[in-house]
Amino acid sequence: MNKRKKIVLVTIVFIVIFSSIFSFFIFNKSRSTQAQDINISTIRVIQGTIRETIEAEGTLAPFETVNVKSKEDGYKVEVVLVEEGDSVKKGQELVRL
């Protein structure tokens, strides 16, 4: 490389390094200034009960409908222990024959 190309290359490298350092300090300073200007408010959390109700209109449909039948004919239902719309659990007695 001749002397002129070396001088141009060194000058460009110097400008890039100087610009990088200058930019770092300028942007870093503005970030720290912004962080100091932020006002933060806090409150202490307490345990309690949330009492909120939501009212909505709609149609409810079961996931599954099951017909309850006797294995043998001739039985008569004596007592129905649940009403239509009641929630039931597996093994719960529904009727007495």
N, C-alpha and C positions, 0 to 999 in steps of 0.2 A: 504494500500500500504506500502510496506517496504521502507526503507530509500534509498536504491539503485535505485529503480524505480522512486522515487520522484526526485532524483538528475538528472537522465537521462531525465525525462519529462521536468523539469525546464530548463535544458541545451538545449534541442531541441526547446522549446518555445523561449528561449532567442536568439538562432541562427536564427530562422525564423523571429523574430521581427527585429533583427539587420540587417539581409539580406534585408528585405523589406525597411527599412529606408535608408540603403546604396544605394540600387538600385534606390529608388525614387530620391535621390539627384544626383546621377550620370546621370540618364536619363534626369532629369529636367535641369541640367546644359548643357548637350549637345544640348537640344532643344533651350535654350536661346542663345547659341553660334551660332547655325545655323540661327536663326532668325536675328541676328545682321549682318550676312554676306550677306544677300540678298540685291541686288541693285535694286531699283525700279525707273523706269522712267515714267513720266506722260506728257501728252500734254493737252492743253486747247481745248475744243470742241467748234467749231463755227458752226453757222447755214449756210447752203448753199444748192445748188442744185447738185445732183449727176447726171452726164451726162455719162451714160453708155448704150451701145446698145448691144443686143445679136442677132446674126443672126443664123437662123436655117432653115433647110429644113424639110418639112413634108407634110402631107395631112390633110386638115381640113374637118371635116364632121359635119353637123348640128345635134343637139340633137333631133330635130323633123322636119319632112317635112309635110307641110299642103297644100292640094289642095284647091284653092279658087274658089268657084262656085257661080253662081247667083241662087236665089231661083226660078226665073221664066225664061223661055226661051224667046228669042227674043231680048235681050239686046245686044248692041254692045259696045265693049270697045273703047272709044274715045281717052283717054290719059293714058299711063302708067307712074306713077309718081316715081317709084323706078326701079332700075336696079338689075339684078341678082347679088347677093353677098352683097347688101346693108343691113345694120342693120336696123330693123324696131322696133317700139314700139307699144304697145297695143293702139288701137284707131287711129293709123296713117292712113291717106288716101293713098291707094295704087294705085287705078285706078279710072278713071271717066267714067261712062257709058253714 
